């Protein structure tokens, strides 16, 4: 795929109910939202502004960015004990949660064909490599389709401690931030491969929609959210998401005490990773999926593994383990976590629209996440170094988003 013209240094019930209780993926049309010419968003009701003076907690992580987009691909892996099936599923950049169930569904389609080929020759056994949102949703989708299929999830992290996993540190909005830009040409127009990307988005949306409407959404940390932006809007929704998933935004006066200029409101989901990932682990264990802690090496003897279907969901480590892919880079993100003392009312997203200086604010069930940095200047470092917190950078975008909520947006809009 061709390089794009955008700057990357931008600020941007219990048991196995999810496995067993939801329908197969499909395309779902989201409800249309009317947008009168003169309109006050949120019915003119003022939404509370976060208390930016509360004591912050700082987090940093390295996104697994892939320069040509997501890799979902089946290969044959020759080993000392014979050929194995290798399925890659990595390179989701800042959109891992958003794309997770969609890519997992495509992986399961691949596995379905493999199972047909193996049914008369050998017992199929699946190893899911990686315990982040990509690996866990793949295991969930496999168990949902095949309740008796042998599945084990391998991870260097113990499944009872997910705090070191990149997706656990994510904000958790349904929006394909970052990843969609790899499907644009140098003029910012969609490439033909965008149809594949949209397929991932649609399939994921269907599954999260089912969770939202299953009566168990609180167990999974899934909630419907309004996302507000300034009048420039969000490219992740405008370009990276098909309209039958997230419809055209309402436009009108923003519903905040000081920030009340004209802006936009999108309808999307919160998928809180601090709730969602542990819930998936519980469901998988209840459904008989095994977990093993193991660190794989680049020269791993894959033939020594009992499993004959390997699904590579290891994020930044994916290319290193199997070689042949030099497109992966770690891009550091910085987050500030504030308490949410009023979750019943402070229950919306704000994702900017402030040119290159945007920072997002996600109000979750138990906290508020402020972030949006994307540091490509760290790509030559070890991925672990991308987890170093930069307090000055964090405090700078905290001040920025605070100024925006104070109504100081003069520097946000390009000169007309």
Secondary structure, DSSP 4 states (H G I P E B T S, - for coil): ----SS-SS-B---TTHHHHSSPPP---PPPP----SS-BGGGGPPBPPP-TTSPPEEEEEEEEEETT--EEEEEEE--TTS-EEEEEEE--GGGHHHHHHHHHHHHHHHHHHHHHHHTTTS--EEEEE--SHHHHHHHHHHHHH-TTSEEEEEESS-TT--TTSGGGGS--BSS-TTGGGGGB-TTSPBPTTHHHHHHHHHHHHHHHHHHHTTT-HHHHTEEEEEEEEETT--HHHHTTS-TTTSPPPEEEE--BSS--SEEEEEEEEEE-HHHHHHHHHHHHHHTT-EEEE----TT--GGGSS-SEEEE--GGGHHHHH-----EEEEEEEEEEEE-TTTTT---EE----GGG--EEEE-SSEEEEE-B-BGGGTTS-GGGGG---HHHHHHHHHHHHHHHTT--TTTSPP-
